[in-house]
Amino acid sequence: MGAFDYISSFCSVSSTKTSKRKPMQTVEIKVKMDCDGCERRVRNSVINMRGVKTVDINRKQSRLTVTGNVDPNRVLKRVKNTGKRAEFWPYIPQHVVYYPYASGAYDKRAPAGHVRNVAQAYPTASSNAPEEKFASLFSDDNVHACSIM
């Protein structure tokens, strides 16, 4: 079989052009839409892009969700070309954040159950949260080694 593989490698047609396909991803954008016309204009601007699979608009949250093989920056640029002020979705669910009431995290314009995604809402490796300090006082391995006594 070695000779056959060697000869077939000369006869096979190989493509030198490699296809760079974008990975499947979900892009969430905050864009203010007041009426059906605004919603239609934003939807039509994004639905015609190459690689878009689904477009979901939630007008109550001012949220546009695009799923497909797309570049997030191109989607944002396309939405901005409609004349609307747009930005990437800045909010995350409140139950994901350790400190939802940290400075800058709470935003009264955020949808219910969401807070702004800021660095202060997450614990750092060097910070000692109160829960961590109290948990280190007691040891489950040696119950007689309580550091309080």
N, C-alpha and C positions, 0 to 999 in steps of 0.2 A: 504493500500500500504506500510505501514511502515514495516510490517513483511516480505513482499516479498523483499523489498530492503535489509533488514538485512540478509536474507538467500542468496540472490544473491551475496552479497559482499563476502561470503565465497567461492562461486563457480566460481567467475570470476578469470581469469588469469591476473595478473598484472606483468608488466615487471619492474624489479628493476634497469635495466640498462637504464640510461638516455642518450639520444643522444645529444652530444655537437656539434651543427652545426654552422659553421662559418657564419656570416652574409654576404649577397650579397654586394660586394663592387668593386670599380674600383681602380686598382693599376697602377700608371704611373711611368715609369722608363726611365731614360736617359741612353742610351747605344749607343756608336758609331758603326755604321754599314756602311761599305764602299761598299760592293758588295752583289750580290744575295746569295752567299754562307754564308756570315755572317748573313744575314737576315734569311735564312733557318735554320741555326744552332740555332739561338736565338729562333725562332718560335717553332722548334721541341723540344727544351728543356723545354719550358713552356706549350705547348699544351697538353703534356702527364700528367700533374699534375692533381691530383684529385680535382674536384670542378671547374675547368676552363670552362667557357661558351664560351667566345670569346677572340681572340687575334688579336689586330690591331697594325700594325707596320707602322710608318711614318719615312721613311729613311731620308727624307730631314730635319726633325727636330730632328733626332736621338731619337725618342720617341717610347716606347713600352707601349701599353695600354692593360692590362689584366682585364677582368671582370669575376666575379664568386665568389664562396664561398671559397676563398683562404686566406692564411695568407701572408701579404705583405712582411714580412721578409724572408719567404721561397721562394717566387717568386724572390726576389732580390738575394738570395743565389744561386738559380738555374741558374740565368742569369750569375752570376759571375763565376760559374763552367764551363762556355763555354770558359773562358779565356778572356772575354771582361771586360773592366772597366765599372762598372755600379753604378748608384746612383739613389735615388728616384728623381722624377721630381722636380727640384728646382725653376721652373718658374711659375708665375701666370700672368693672363691677366693684361695689363697695366691699363685698365679702372677701375679695382677693387681697386687699390692702391690709397691712398690719396696723397702721395708724391712720384711719380715715379722716381724723380731725386735725392732722398736722397742718402747719401753716402753708397755705397755698393749695392744699388738696381739696378742701371743701369749696364747691362752686354752686351758688344757688341757681344758676342757669343750667346746671347739669340735669339730665333726666333722672327720674326717681330711681334710687338704688345705685347710682353711679357717682364717682368722684373723679377729680382731675388726676391724671397720671403724673405725679411729681416724685422726685428722688427722696424727699423727706418722709414720704409715706412708707418707705421700706426700711427695715433695720439694717444698719451697716455691720460689718464684721467686728469693728472695734467698739461699737456702742454696747453698753450694758443696760438692757431693758430691765425694769423692775421685776418682771417675771423670771428673768434669767438669774438675777441676784438671789431671789428667794429660793429658787429651785436648787441652787448649788449649796445651800446651807444644810440640806438634809441628804442623806445617802441611803439608798435602798439596799446596797450591798452590806453595809455595817450600820445597823440601827442604833448602836451604842456610841457612834462617832458623830453625834450632833454637834455642830460648831457653836450653837448658842450656849451650851452648858459650859 
